[in-house]
């Protein structure tokens, strides 16, 4: 029997049934048919809409059976009132005064099932089917809720991870500036002193070579600090983007251009940081994988949405590669976009380049961490 699959309601406890019916005779027929089954039950009859609402609020019913036409209202009115508070209870139309079209319409509205009063011998089968469907819906709703909570926790963790990473980057940048930078500056002064007080050609050659190596180390430390903590963001996102793109073009030899619609763009620090890091990561991926000759970056705040599009004319990315479990770079960028209320789109055609688009509605940005945290 179908009842064996209805695990949500134990077969050992009586099935609690609410019967909305104005005919005592019809109620007696339903009760008699239910008694023929092998399942214990308790049935309560109500006739009016206020009685129905009161019974739903007061008692714990497993299922509702309802005649369609009742004095002054219909079963649809009862279902509408019940669906506001207990939509999980299966609701079955049990009537002889409703046409097939109306019954189909009622089911499309959310009512569980329909049974004509002339077919009461099918009542238990219809009840168990409705209970099974209800159980599946509850399980699906719970799974969706669990998934939503899991995604929320994952997003919070990713956000915390990004915050920690940025904080550590800022700390490392300060250490490089204060310790390594200070030490290199002191070495530069000593080399200058040696150059002024040493006359031999051989020693001067070594001092010159050491000075060149020192200059290279100073440049490397400055570049590392800029990558760790983009202090240039203090001058605004546009200035930071222009510096980033210019440095990328110089380093890779790839022709790179930027277009923008607002020279005085002013944004929250967290949005600027998300935009900068997204562009930085996209350019890094381009230099490693795109095999391209041209990159175009478009920056816009039109219609209250910050949009950054990074497009290359390289070899593109296969759709299967975009969905690889190891594609952590793109997932990280998507989580970063979510942390400021935005989203990331990636479109690519093998052999025709790739486009990465970051969109952030500026009116909805709520910083998730202190904007001065990475100062």
N, C-alpha and C positions, 0 to 999 in steps of 0.2 A: 504494500500500500504506500501511496505517496507520503503518508504521515511519517514514515520512518526517516524521511529526509529532513523533516522540520525540527532541527536540533535546537532552534532558539526557544521553543516552548516545550517543556517536558511533557511527555505523554501521560505522566502520572498525575499531573495537576489538571483540574477542570479547565477547559477552554472557556474563557470569559467572552460572551457574545452580547453585543448590544443590538436589539432589534427595533428599528424605527418602523412602526406599523400601526395604522389606525383600525385595522380589522382584527378583532379577537379571534375570529375563526381562522384567518390566514396565519395568525401567530401560532395557534394550536396545531395547524398542519405542519408548520416549520418545526415546532418542538417535537412533534411525533416523528418527523423524518430524521431529525438529529438523534433521537433516541434509538434509532435502528443502527447507528454506527457503534463502533467499539471504543469510542473516545468519550471520557467523562466531560460534561460541559455544564455551564450555568448561563442562562439566558435572561436578559432583562429587557422588558418591552417599554418603549416610550412612544407617545403619540404626537406631541407638539415639539416645535423647534426649541422653546425654552427648556423643556424637559430633556431634550437631546443634549443641548449645550451643558446643562447642569450635570447630567450623567457622565459626559465625557470628561468634565473637569474633576468630578468627585471620585470616579471609580477607574480602575485600571483594566481596560478591555483589551482583548487580543484582536478582535475583529468586529466590524460593523456590517449588519445586513439591513438594507433599507428599501422600503417600497418607494416608487418614484413619485407618484402624485399623492399628496396628503393635503388636508384642509388648510388652505392659505399659503402653502409653500410646497417646494419639491425637494427631492433628495439632494439635488445640486446645492440648494441653499444650506442644507445640513453639512454637506461635504466641505463647502467653502468655509463655514465657521470652524469645522474641525481641523482643516488643513492649516489654519493659522497657529494652532497650538500643538496638535499631535498628528502631523502629516504622516508619521510612520505607521499608523494603524491602517490595515487593509480595509477598504470600503467597497462592499459588493452591492450592486443594485439587484434587488429581488422583487420583480414586478411583472405584472401582466399588462400594464397600461402604458408601455413605452415602445415606440417603434424601433426597428433595427438601426435606422440612421441616427436617432437620438441616443441610442445606447452606444454606438460607435463614437459619437461626439463626446459623450460623457467620459468614455475611457480615454479619449485623446486629451481631455482636460485633466486627467490624473486619477480618475476613479479606477479601482483595481480590476473589476470584472462585472459581468452582467449575466444573470440567470433568470429565465422566464419561470413564472410560478407553476407552469404546467410541467416543468422538468425538475421538480424537487428531488427526484431520485439521484440527480447529479450534484446535490448540494455539498456533500462532504468533499467530493473531488474538487469542486470549485474553491471551497474554503482552503483546502490544503495547498492548492496551486497559488492562491493569493498569499498565503502565509510564506510559501517558499520564495515568491517574487519579492515580498517585503523583506525577508531575511537577506536575500542577495543584495537588495538596495541598501540595507543598513550596513552590510559588510563592505560594499563599495564605498559608501559615504565615509565609513571609518578608515578605510584604506586611503581615500583621498585626503582625509584630515591628517592621517599619520604622515603621508607623503608631503603635504604642505608644511607641517611642523618640521619634518626632516630637512626640507629645502630651506626653511627659515633658519634652522640651526646651522646648516652648512653655510648659508650666506653670512650669518653672524660670525662664524669661525673664519671665513675667508676675509671678511672685513677686519677682524681682529688681527689676522695674519698680515694683511697689508699694512695696517697701522704699525704693527711691531717692526715690520721690515723697514718702513720709512723712518721710524724712530732710530733703528739701529744704523741705517745709512747715514742719518744726520750725525749720530754720535761718532761713527767712523770718520766721516768727513771732517768733523771738528778735531779729532785726534791727528789726522793727517796734516791739517792746517797748523795746529798748535805744536805738535811734536816733530813730525817729519819735515814740515815746511820750515819750522824754526831752525832745525838742524841744518837743512840744506842752505838756508840763508846765511847761517854762520860759516859754513864751509865756503860759500861764495865770497864772503868777506875775507876769509883767510887766504883764499887763492888770489884775490886781488892784492892783498898785502905781499904775498910771495912774488907776484908778478912785478910789483914795483921795486922790490928789494933784491931780486935775483937777476944777475946780468948774463949768466952763461946761456948760450944758445940752446944747449941740450935741455937744461932745466926749464927754459921758457917753452920749449916744445911740449914737455910733459904737462906743464901748467895749462897751456892752451888746450891740450887734449882733455885734461881733467875738467876744465871750464866748460867745454862743449858737452861732455858727458853730464856734468852738473846741470847745465841748461836743459838738456833732454830730460833729466830726472824731475826738474822743476815743472817742465811742461806736462810730463806724465802725471805728476801729483795733482796739478791743477785740473787736468782733464778728468782724472778719477774723482776728484772732489765735485766737479760739476755734474758728473754722472750720478754720484751718490746723493748729493743734495743740490738741486738746481737753484742756486742762489739768484740766478738771472731772472727767476720768476718774480723776484721783488720788483723788476722793471715791467712786469706785465706778461701775459701769455704770448702776445704777438712777438715781443722782443725775444722771449725764450724760444719760441718756435723758429724764428729767423736764425737765431744762433745755432740751434740744434740742426737745422737743415743745412746751413752753411758749413758746419763742421762735418756733417755726413757727406756732403758733396766733395769737400776737400779730401776726406779720408778715402772715399770709395771711387771717386772719379765719375760717379753717376750723375748725369744732368738732373738737377732737382730744383723745382720752382714752387713757390707758395703764392696763393691768391687769398685775399680777405676782403670783407665788406665793411669793416669797422676798425679804424686805426686806434681808437680810444677804448677798445674793449676792456671792460672791468668786470671781474668775476670773483666769486668766493675762492679762497685759497685751495680748498679741497677739490673744487672743479678744475682749477688751473692745474693742480698736481695730477689729477686723473687724465686730463687732456694731454699734458706733457708726457706722462709715462706711457700712455697709449701710443702716441706718435713715436716716442723713442723705441718702444718694443717693435712697432710695425717696421720702422726703418732698419732696426737690427735684423729682423727676419728677412727683409728685402735684400740686405747686403749678403746674407748667408745663403738664401735659397732661390731668389727670384730670377737671377741671371738676366737682369733687365738693363736698359740703357737710359731710361727716363722715369722719373717719379714726379707726380703732381700732388701737392697738398693744398686742400681748400679749407679755409677757416671761415665760419659764418655764425652769426647770432640772429639770423632772420627769424621773424615770427616768434621770438621768445624761446628759441631752441638753439643751443650751441651744437653746431655740427662740424665735425672734422672728418674729412674724407682723404685717405691716403691711397693713391692709385699708382700702380706700376704697369709697365708694358712687358712684363717678363713672361716666364713659362707657365704661370698659373698654378693652381692647386687643384688636384682631383677631389671630387666631393667625398670620396671614401677617406681621403687623408684628413679632411676637415672633421670627420666624426671619429677619428682614431682615439682610443682611450689615452694614448700618450700625448694628445694635443693639449698639453697643460697650458701652453702659452696663450692660446685663444680663450681657454676657460678662465684663466687668470684675468685677462682683459675684460671678459664679460662680467666677472664678479666685481672688478673694479668699477665698471660702468654702473652696475646695480647699486653700489655703495653710495653713489651720488644721484640715484634716481633715474639713471639713463639706461641705455641698451647699446649693444654692439652688433652690427650686421657685417657679414663677410660674403662677398660674391666673387666668384672666380671661374674662369673658363680656361682649361688647359690650352696653352699656347697663345692666350689672348690677355694675360695679365690678371691682376687681383686688385680688388677694392675693399678697403676696410673703412667702415663708417661708424663713428662714435656720435651718438645723439643724446643730449642732456637737456630736458625741459628746465629752463632756468628758473621759472616761477615755482617749481616744485622741489628745488634742491634744499635738502635739510642736511647740514653737515653731521656726520656720524662720529666725528672726533674733533677735538679742538683745532681750530684753524691755525693756531700759533704753535702747534705741537712740533712742527718740523722747522721752526725758525732757527 
